[in-house]
Amino acid sequence: MKYKNVVSIIIVFFVLATIHLYLSTREMDVGYRMENAQIELKQIQSDNRLLDSKLAAQESLEKIEKIAIGTLGMEPPQKIIFISSEVESR
């Protein structure tokens, strides 16, 4: 009878130790993944700021005018005509 109790206790201990080891390993894996995700997020945010600054540079009116005149061969308008978009009521 004593022998069975000792074997049962050893089996339970082994199962609990295995579960503890598995959970500890999963916790470390999740920690590493979270750390890598945070590093990736910082890199993406940095890239986003860089792209925003490049976009702002491309949207500057001087740059647009230079491309329009130099590359596309456009010219500034000689005469400007304004058209009203209001609808007359009857």
N, C-alpha and C positions, 0 to 999 in steps of 0.2 A: 504494500500500500504506500509506504513512504517513497519507494522508488518511483511510482507513478506520479506522485505529487511533485517530486523534484524535476522529473522530465517535463511535466506540464508547465512548471514555473520557468524552466529554461526555454521552452518553446514560446511561451508568452513573452518572455524577455526578448528573445530573438526577433519575434514579429514586431514588437514595439520599437526595438532598435532599428529595424529595417524601415519601418514607417517614418521614424524620426529622421533617418538619413535621407530618405526620399524627399521629405518635406523641406529639409535644410537645403538640399540640392536645388529643388524648385525655387526656393526663396532666393538663392544666390543667382540663379538664371534670370529670374524676373528683375533682380537688382541690376544685373549687367545690361539687360535689354533696356531698362528704363534709363540708365546712364548713357547708353548709346543713342537712344531716342532724344535725350536732352542735348547731346552733342550735335546730332543731326539737325535738331530744331534751331540751335544757335547758328549753324552754318547756313541753313535756309534763310533765316532772318537776315544774316549778313549779306547773302546773295540778293535778297529782296531789296535791301537798302541800296546796294550797288546798282541794281536794275532801275530803281526809282530815280537815282541821280542821273543815270544815262538817259532815261526817258525825259526827265526835265531838260537835259541838255538838248535833246532832239526836238523838243517842243518849243524851244526859244524862237521868238519871231525873227530874229536876225538869221538864225540857221535856216529857217523855213524860206525866208526871202532869198538867201544865198543859193539854196538848192533850186528854187523856182526860177531865178534869173539865170544862174550859171548852168545848171544841168538841164532844166526843162525848156530853156529859151523863152521864158515868159517875160513880160514887161509890165512895169507899173501902169495902172489905168490912166488914160489921158483925161477922161471925163467921167465923173461919178453921177449917176442918176438914181435918185431915191424913189421907190415905189411904195405907196401906202398899202398896207394890208388890211385896213379897216373896211368893214362892210357897211355901206350906207343904208340907213334904215328908211323905210318908205312911209 
